[in-house]
Amino acid sequence: MEFLVNQFVQNVGRLDMAIDVEKVNYFLRMMYPTMEQYVDQVLNDSETDPEYSAVTASNVIKCYIQIMTDLDNAPSFNNVESFFKINGYTDEEYQRFEERRKKESQYYIGTQY
C-alpha cells in the first residue's frame, strides 16, 4: 500500500499521466472502511501517549471528500463532522476526536488540511 501511495505522489505532477477515473473511484470506495477503522483507533487510543493521529485521520477524511468531489462522485458527507454523523458516531465521540485533533495539531509535523 505504501508503495502505491509513494508512486502516486511521485507521478502526480506529470502532465502526461493518464488516470483511470473508474479505478480511482473504486480504490477510494474500497478505502472507506479503512478511514472508519482509523477513526475508531484514534478514539480508543491512549490520551496521554497516542499511537494514532487524529490529525492524520482528519486529513484523510478531508482529502477523500475533495478527491471524490473532484471526480464528480461527492460523498454523502461534506466535512469531518458529517462523516462522523453518517457513520453512526455520537456527538460526544466527535467532540472527543476534535479535542484530540486540536491538541495534537499544536505539535503535529506535516500538512494539516
N, C-alpha and C positions, 0 to 999 in steps of 0.2 A: 504494500500500500504506500509506504513512504517513498519508494522508488517512483511509483506512478505520479505522485504529487510533485516530486522534485523534477521529473521530466516535463510535466505540465508547466510548472513555474518557469523552467528554463526556456520553454518554447513559446510562452505567451506573447512575447514581444515580436516574434517573427510574423511579418506581414503576409507571407505566403502559406501560413499554417491553415490548413483546411480542417474545420471542426464538424464532426458528425453530430448535429444537434440532437438527433434522436438518441444517440448513445450517451451524450452528456446528460440529457433528461433522465434516462434510465439509471445511470450511475448515481445521480443526485437523489432519485427516489429510493434507491437501494441503501443510500447512506442515511436516510431519515431516521431509522431506528437507532443508529449509532449516536445521533445527536441526543435522542431521548435517554439512552444509556449513560452518556457522558453527564448529562444534567443530573441524573439520579446519583452518579458517583460524586458529583460536586456536593449535592445536598446531604449525602451520607458520610462525607469526609470529615476529618478532624478540623475543628475550627482553629485550633492553635498551631497545627502543623499540617496544613492541607497538602495532599498529594495531587489533587486535581484542580485545574484552574477554572474559576468562574469567568474570568476574562476571556479565556480561550473558548469556553462554551458559548458565551455571548457573541464573540466574533464569528464563530461558525454558523450560528443561527442567523445572524445579520447577513453574512456572505451568501448563505443558502437562499434567503429571501431575495437578495439583489440578483443573484445569478438566475434563479428560476423566473423572476420577473423579467429580466433581460431576454430570456428565452421564450417570452410570451406564454409562460406557464406558471403564473403567480400562485403561490400557496394560499391557503385559506386564512393565513395569519400574516400580519404586516410589520410586526415588531416582536421583541423578546417576550413582552408581557402577554401578548395574544397567543404566542407559541405555547406558553405555559397553560393558558386557559383552554385552548383547543385540545391539549394533551392531558387534561384532567388534573393538573396540579392545583393545589389550593392557593388562595391569596397569600396565606402565611408562608407557603413554600416559595412562592415568587419573591416575597419580601425578604426572606432569609437568603435566597440566591442573590438578590440585588445588594444586600448588605455585604455579603462576601465579595461580590464583584467590585463594589466601591472601595472596600478596604484593600483588596488586592491591587486595584488599579493604581494605588499610590506608589507601589514599588515594582509593578509589572514591567518587564523589559520586553519591548516589542510593540507591534502595531495594535492599537485599540480602535475599533470601529464604533 
